[in-house]
Amino acid sequence: MFAGDLNKRITIEAPTRISDGMGGYTESYTAIASSIPAAIWPVSAGDVIQANASTMVVSHRIRVRYRAVLKSSWRVVWAGRYFAIVSIIDPSMEHKFLDLMTKESTG
């Protein structure tokens, strides 16, 4: 893999709790890092039945340079699309790149 293959710019977001002022909270996302070079490949697509409605689920593999701080509870934002991280894989076990296996989700 060459640096030129990482031709997309993504943002990584982490969930945060924001007080609602009444003793509770709402969950939102905060950008942890932005403009990260990445490569994105679609992996699979399929229909899922939820609440008696058919929904398309698309999975992607997103490759980024190695980062020790990534968590599977975070998400990736690219071109107005949101990708929930399902798993994080170090493909070569050399800490050069990480493959983020994701599912595309709504905002």
DOMISE-88207 format. One line per field, with one value per residue: residue in three letters; x, y, z of N, C-alpha, C, O in turn. Coordinates in nm, 4 decimals, padded with zeros to 6 digits. Each point is the difference from the previous one (the first is absolute). Example, Ala and Ser with C-alpha at 12.3 -4.5 7.8 and 13.67 -1.06 7.14 Angstrom:
2
r <- [ALA SER]
nxx <- [01.3190 -00.1386]
nyy <- [-00.5690 00.1069]
nzz <- [00.7800 -00.1385]
caxx <- [-00.0890 00.0820]
cayy <- [00.1190 00.1190]
cazz <- [00.0000 00.0060]
cxx <- [00.0900 -00.0770]
cyy <- [00.1200 00.1090]
czz <- [00.0000 00.0730]
oxx <- [00.1036 00.0509]
oyy <- [-00.0019 00.1108]
ozz <- [00.0665 00.0169]
! end
This chain:
107
r <- [MET PHE ALA GLY ASP LEU ASN LYS ARG ILE THR ILE GLU ALA PRO THR ARG ILE SER ASP GLY MET GLY GLY TYR THR GLU SER TYR THR ALA ILE ALA SER SER ILE PRO ALA ALA ILE TRP PRO VAL SER ALA GLY ASP VAL ILE GLN ALA ASN ALA SER THR MET VAL VAL SER HIS ARG ILE ARG VAL ARG TYR ARG ALA VAL LEU LYS SER SER TRP ARG VAL VAL TRP ALA GLY ARG TYR PHE ALA ILE VAL SER ILE ILE ASP PRO SER MET GLU HIS LYS PHE LEU ASP LEU MET THR LYS GLU SER THR GLY]
nxx <- [00.0843 -00.1332 00.1926 00.1210 00.1056 00.1708 -00.1366 -00.0017 -00.1795 00.1378 -00.2124 00.1581 -00.1667 00.0072 -00.0431 -00.1737 00.0948 -00.2100 00.1261 -00.1334 00.1739 00.0008 00.2147 -00.0846 -00.0653 00.1483 -00.1058 00.2112 00.0008 00.1723 00.0030 00.0263 -00.1116 00.1469 -00.1640 -00.1598 00.2248 -00.1209 -00.0010 -00.0940 -00.0349 -00.0889 -00.1262 -00.1230 -00.1190 -00.1135 -00.1225 -00.0667 -00.0399 -00.0763 -00.0383 00.0593 00.2085 -00.0632 00.1518 00.0332 00.0706 00.0759 00.0791 00.0841 00.1187 00.0307 00.0822 00.0740 00.0582 00.1927 -00.1686 00.1582 -00.0125 00.0864 -00.1881 -00.0133 00.0917 00.2080 00.0285 -00.0930 00.1464 -00.1793 00.1175 00.0645 00.1992 -00.1834 00.1948 -00.1748 00.1058 00.0591 00.1193 00.1225 00.0409 00.1033 -00.0707 00.0908 -00.1781 -00.0592 -00.2139 -00.0710 -00.0823 -00.1509 -00.0437 -00.0748 -00.0190 -00.0589 -00.0990 -00.0582 00.0766 -00.1754 -00.0609]
nyy <- [-00.1179 00.0864 00.1134 -00.0532 -00.1714 00.1020 -00.1107 -00.1359 00.1330 -00.0980 -00.0596 00.0659 -00.1524 00.1714 -00.2134 00.1337 00.0097 -00.0039 00.1325 -00.1425 -00.0333 -00.2048 00.0605 00.1116 -00.1690 00.1411 -00.1435 00.0430 00.1404 -00.1254 00.2021 -00.2037 -00.0902 00.1645 -00.0182 -00.1397 00.0073 00.0229 -00.2066 00.0598 -00.1591 00.0249 -00.0121 00.1396 -00.1588 00.1419 -00.1741 00.2019 -00.1982 00.1973 -00.1067 -00.2161 00.0279 00.0274 -00.1331 00.1957 -00.2120 00.1997 -00.1779 00.0886 00.0182 00.0146 00.0755 -00.0866 00.2164 -00.1149 -00.1222 00.1011 00.1965 -00.0952 00.1155 -00.1931 00.0991 -00.0377 00.2194 -00.1116 00.1697 -00.0643 00.1853 00.0696 -00.0948 -00.1247 00.0344 -00.1401 00.1039 -00.1161 00.0601 -00.0819 00.0728 -00.1480 00.1219 00.1991 00.0942 00.1324 -00.0541 -00.1482 -00.2088 00.1550 -00.2064 00.1744 -00.1483 00.0465 00.1367 -00.0532 00.2025 -00.0448 00.1817]
nzz <- [00.0000 -00.1580 00.0248 -00.1818 00.1002 00.1018 -00.1413 00.1755 -00.0170 00.1478 00.0453 00.1443 -00.0130 00.1465 00.0604 -00.0479 00.2035 -00.0809 00.1309 00.1133 00.1409 -00.0931 -00.0260 -00.1702 -00.1287 -00.0910 -00.1345 00.0611 -00.1728 00.0761 -00.0973 -00.0936 -00.1736 -00.0431 -00.1514 00.0757 -00.0068 -00.1891 00.0897 -00.1960 00.1576 -00.2051 00.1857 00.1247 -00.1067 00.1300 -00.0690 00.0702 00.0972 -00.0779 00.1930 -00.0147 00.0800 -00.2122 00.0990 -00.1044 -00.0310 00.0663 -00.1124 00.1877 -00.1903 00.2216 -00.1959 00.1955 -00.0107 -00.0025 00.0873 00.1197 -00.1032 -00.1802 -00.0488 00.1112 00.1772 -00.0776 -00.0361 -00.1733 -00.0042 -00.1210 -00.0393 00.2038 -00.0323 00.0428 00.1087 -00.0061 00.1683 -00.1841 -00.1805 00.1707 -00.2100 00.1348 -00.1759 00.0352 00.0973 -00.1734 00.0366 -00.1557 00.0037 -00.0637 00.0743 -00.1198 00.1646 -00.2116 00.1483 -00.2099 00.0637 00.1292 -00.1159]
caxx <- [-00.0843 00.0739 -00.0666 -00.0985 -00.1212 -00.0838 -00.0413 -00.1210 00.0226 -00.1075 -00.0012 -00.0325 -00.0778 -00.0253 -00.1235 00.0133 -00.1259 -00.0222 -00.1056 -00.1211 -00.0418 -00.1074 00.0503 00.0259 00.0970 -00.0213 00.1255 00.0381 00.1349 00.0989 00.1116 00.1270 00.1026 -00.0608 00.0867 00.0890 00.0052 -00.0569 -00.0514 -00.1303 -00.0483 -00.1221 00.0265 -00.1219 -00.1268 -00.1094 -00.1244 -00.0332 -00.1370 -00.0098 -00.1303 -00.0830 00.0441 00.1276 00.1036 00.1251 00.1178 00.1199 00.1223 00.1193 00.1299 00.0681 00.1399 00.0681 00.1298 -00.0167 -00.0289 -00.0221 -00.1115 -00.1316 -00.0895 -00.1100 -00.1227 00.0068 -00.0506 00.0728 -00.0832 00.0616 -00.0894 -00.1367 -00.0457 00.0445 00.0372 00.0239 00.1113 -00.0376 00.1240 00.1252 00.0950 00.1360 00.0159 00.1354 00.0522 00.1217 -00.0410 00.0141 -00.1343 -00.1130 -00.1211 -00.1196 -00.1165 -00.1082 -00.1336 -00.0509 -00.1168 -00.0544 00.0620]
cayy <- [00.1179 00.1241 00.1136 00.0520 -00.0808 00.0576 00.1196 00.0581 00.0683 -00.0372 00.0518 -00.1020 00.0591 -00.0821 00.0388 00.0787 00.0284 00.1425 00.0200 00.0632 00.1029 -00.0491 -00.1176 -00.1070 00.0346 -00.0459 -00.0466 00.0646 -00.0391 00.1057 -00.0345 -00.0281 00.0339 00.0275 00.0017 -00.1161 -00.0710 -00.1345 -00.0679 -00.0575 -00.1002 -00.0709 -00.1424 -00.0765 00.0701 -00.0937 00.0512 -00.0416 00.0356 00.0618 00.0635 -00.0296 00.0754 -00.0455 00.1013 -00.0420 00.0138 -00.0053 -00.0094 00.0541 -00.0118 00.1294 -00.0167 00.1210 -00.0269 -00.0531 00.0884 -00.0866 00.0460 -00.0270 -00.0885 -00.0477 00.0757 00.1242 -00.0079 00.0713 00.0847 00.0306 00.0535 00.0051 -00.1354 -00.0446 -00.1406 -00.0507 -00.0946 -00.1304 -00.0597 00.0644 -00.1067 00.0365 -00.1096 -00.0550 -00.0112 00.0812 00.1346 00.0952 00.0381 -00.0643 -00.0165 00.0192 -00.0647 00.0896 -00.0080 00.1336 00.0263 00.1354 00.0950]
cazz <- [00.0000 -00.0118 00.0638 -00.0936 00.0067 00.1062 -00.0725 00.0591 00.1286 00.0908 00.1369 00.0996 00.1080 00.1185 00.0676 00.1225 00.0692 00.0228 00.0981 -00.0541 00.0935 00.0859 00.0707 -00.0961 -00.1026 -00.1365 -00.0572 -00.1237 -00.0431 -00.0058 -00.0883 00.0668 -00.0995 -00.1297 -00.1183 00.0064 -00.1280 00.0095 -00.1194 00.0353 -00.0936 00.0390 00.0207 -00.0248 00.0153 00.0190 00.0563 00.1355 00.0354 00.1317 00.0228 -00.1175 -00.1170 -00.0536 00.0072 -00.0601 00.0850 -00.0827 00.0789 -00.0654 00.0662 -00.0061 00.0418 00.0458 00.0629 00.1350 00.1140 00.1162 00.0833 -00.0579 00.0742 -00.0831 00.0293 -00.0753 -00.1368 -00.1047 -00.0850 -00.1286 -00.1036 00.0510 00.0316 00.1313 00.0038 00.1361 00.0014 00.0541 00.0517 -00.0402 -00.0309 -00.0398 -00.0958 -00.0099 00.1371 00.0061 00.0405 -00.1102 -00.0409 00.0661 -00.0792 00.0794 -00.0606 00.0390 -00.0585 -00.0251 00.0826 -00.0128 00.0924]
cxx <- [00.0883 -00.0792 -00.1079 -00.1295 -00.0963 -00.0518 -00.1312 00.0401 -00.1190 00.0140 -00.0388 -00.0678 -00.0215 -00.1306 00.0294 -00.1384 -00.0074 -00.1181 -00.1194 -00.0553 -00.1090 00.0423 00.0289 00.1056 -00.0506 00.1355 00.0209 00.1383 00.0877 00.1145 00.1275 00.1154 -00.0693 00.1071 00.1056 00.0003 -00.0493 -00.0313 -00.1283 -00.0435 -00.1333 00.0302 -00.1230 -00.1219 -00.1085 -00.1214 -00.0222 -00.1429 00.0005 -00.1339 -00.0895 00.0340 00.1363 00.0992 00.1272 00.1140 00.1220 00.1212 00.1178 00.1242 00.0692 00.1408 00.0588 00.1383 -00.0243 -00.0209 -00.0351 -00.1283 -00.1383 -00.0793 -00.1168 -00.1328 -00.0044 -00.0594 00.0855 -00.1009 00.0795 -00.1077 -00.1464 -00.0596 00.0637 00.0233 00.0295 00.1110 -00.0454 00.1221 00.1196 00.1043 00.1341 00.0447 00.1397 00.0630 00.1323 -00.0287 00.0267 -00.1361 -00.1019 -00.1137 -00.1184 -00.1147 -00.1216 -00.1329 -00.0483 -00.1285 -00.0516 00.0646 -00.0528]
cyy <- [00.1235 00.1142 00.0584 -00.0799 00.0516 00.1347 00.0618 00.0688 -00.0274 00.0747 -00.1152 00.0692 -00.1008 00.0444 00.0782 00.0229 00.1492 00.0132 00.0681 00.1059 -00.0434 -00.1279 -00.1178 00.0439 -00.0460 -00.0426 00.0649 -00.0508 00.1234 -00.0460 -00.0170 00.0403 00.0225 00.0044 -00.1113 -00.0678 -00.1438 -00.0538 -00.0696 -00.0956 -00.0560 -00.1487 -00.0829 00.0894 -00.1047 00.0686 -00.0594 00.0447 00.0526 00.0707 -00.0103 00.0842 -00.0519 00.1155 -00.0564 00.0259 -00.0190 -00.0007 00.0512 -00.0352 00.1335 -00.0198 00.1364 -00.0392 -00.0385 00.1115 -00.0902 00.0337 -00.0313 -00.0989 -00.0392 00.0705 00.1320 -00.0184 00.0859 00.0808 00.0304 00.0448 -00.0006 -00.1359 -00.0440 -00.1507 -00.0401 -00.1034 -00.1274 -00.0690 00.0732 -00.1095 00.0618 -00.1092 -00.0609 -00.0247 00.0763 00.1438 00.1039 00.0553 -00.0682 -00.0095 00.0100 -00.0662 00.0743 -00.0399 00.1427 00.0198 00.1392 00.0871 -00.0148]
czz <- [00.0000 00.0632 -00.0908 -00.0017 00.1069 -00.0505 00.0477 00.1308 00.0902 00.1324 00.0917 00.1171 00.1124 00.0646 00.1277 00.0585 00.0282 00.0947 -00.0650 00.0940 00.0960 00.0725 -00.0914 -00.1006 -00.1363 -00.0540 -00.1360 -00.0394 -00.0093 -00.0886 00.0827 -00.0909 -00.1336 -00.1077 00.0033 -00.1369 00.0173 -00.1387 00.0425 -00.1102 00.0493 00.0088 -00.0315 00.0174 00.0150 00.0582 00.1383 00.0266 00.1434 00.0090 -00.1228 -00.1226 -00.0431 00.0005 -00.0620 00.0978 -00.0887 00.0913 -00.0818 00.0810 -00.0217 00.0537 00.0335 00.0505 00.1452 00.1015 00.1173 00.0745 -00.0552 00.0840 -00.0877 00.0314 -00.0767 -00.1389 -00.0928 -00.0809 -00.1261 -00.0971 00.0447 00.0324 00.1316 -00.0016 00.1445 -00.0065 00.0692 00.0591 -00.0582 -00.0164 -00.0382 -00.0980 -00.0052 00.1364 00.0168 00.0412 -00.1089 -00.0414 00.0899 -00.1002 00.0954 -00.0752 00.0531 -00.0627 -00.0184 00.0789 -00.0291 00.1057 00.1368]
oxx <- [00.0978 -00.1221 -00.1014 -00.1023 -00.1198 00.0434 -00.0520 00.1012 -00.1130 00.1045 -00.0904 00.0506 -00.0119 -00.0327 00.0935 -00.0995 00.0951 -00.1065 00.0147 -00.1045 -00.0446 -00.0844 00.0527 00.0723 -00.0892 00.1038 -00.0911 00.0549 -00.0452 00.0447 00.0383 00.0985 -00.0968 00.1193 00.1163 -00.1069 00.0370 -00.0119 -00.0074 -00.0012 -00.0119 00.0717 00.0088 00.0073 00.0104 00.0093 00.0227 -00.0384 00.0359 -00.0354 -00.0631 -00.0847 00.0840 -00.0318 00.0354 00.0126 00.0129 00.0114 00.0071 -00.0064 00.0131 00.0181 -00.0110 00.0275 -00.1007 00.0703 -00.0893 -00.0462 -00.0987 00.0562 -00.0406 -00.0975 -00.1002 -00.0371 00.0768 -00.1092 00.1155 -00.0990 -00.0890 -00.1194 00.1115 -00.0818 00.0946 -00.0053 -00.0460 -00.0073 -00.0096 00.0229 00.0052 00.0519 00.0125 00.1099 00.0803 00.0904 00.0440 -00.0155 00.0299 -00.0248 -00.0118 -00.0367 -00.0209 -00.0059 00.0081 -00.0873 00.0628 00.0549 00.0416]
oyy <- [00.0083 -00.0079 00.0491 00.0488 -00.0279 00.1055 00.0904 -00.0356 00.0353 00.0572 -00.0773 00.0989 -00.1202 00.1187 -00.0319 00.0045 00.0608 -00.0570 00.0935 00.0588 00.0793 -00.0795 -00.1013 00.0973 -00.0841 00.0509 00.0055 -00.0876 00.1076 -00.1142 00.0885 00.0584 -00.0684 00.0102 00.0214 -00.0311 -00.0681 00.0751 -00.0561 00.0358 -00.0347 -00.0542 -00.0996 00.1091 -00.1093 00.1094 -00.1190 00.1115 -00.0715 00.0788 00.0972 00.0207 -00.0335 00.1094 -00.1153 00.1099 -00.1024 00.0836 -00.0215 -00.0224 00.0465 -00.0435 00.0948 -00.1173 00.0389 00.1011 -00.0841 -00.0812 00.0336 -00.0938 00.0759 -00.0194 00.0713 -00.1109 00.0856 -00.0479 00.0421 -00.0703 -00.0331 -00.0095 00.0409 -00.0762 00.0503 -00.0912 00.0033 -00.0562 00.0672 -00.0785 00.0944 -00.1026 -00.1209 -00.0547 -00.0316 00.0836 00.1112 00.1207 -00.0997 00.0941 -00.0782 00.0446 00.0078 -00.0795 00.0819 -00.0868 00.0766 -00.0511 00.0724]
ozz <- [00.0744 00.0135 00.0496 -00.0481 -00.0057 00.0461 -00.0655 00.0603 -00.0335 00.0310 -00.0316 00.0530 -00.0238 -00.0023 00.0734 -00.0723 00.0490 -00.0237 -00.0787 -00.0280 00.0830 00.0412 00.0460 00.0216 -00.0108 00.0422 -00.0826 00.0668 -00.0391 00.0104 00.0766 00.0451 -00.0331 00.0286 -00.0341 -00.0525 00.0956 -00.0968 00.1093 -00.1178 00.1175 -00.0842 -00.0719 00.0565 -00.0556 00.0557 00.0219 -00.0353 00.0936 -00.0878 -00.0416 -00.0869 00.0834 -00.0465 00.0245 00.0538 -00.0671 00.0897 -00.1210 00.1209 -00.1132 00.1137 -00.0777 00.0250 00.0592 -00.0004 -00.0103 00.0802 00.0653 00.0566 -00.0880 -00.0726 00.0057 -00.0384 00.0438 -00.0302 00.0063 -00.0202 -00.0783 00.0286 00.0326 -00.0515 00.0606 -00.0825 00.1141 00.1093 -00.1026 00.0920 -00.0788 00.0438 -00.0192 00.0085 00.0878 -00.0008 00.0291 -00.0183 00.0657 -00.0754 00.0944 -00.1088 00.1211 -00.0938 00.0916 00.0017 -00.0730 00.0976 00.0904]
! end
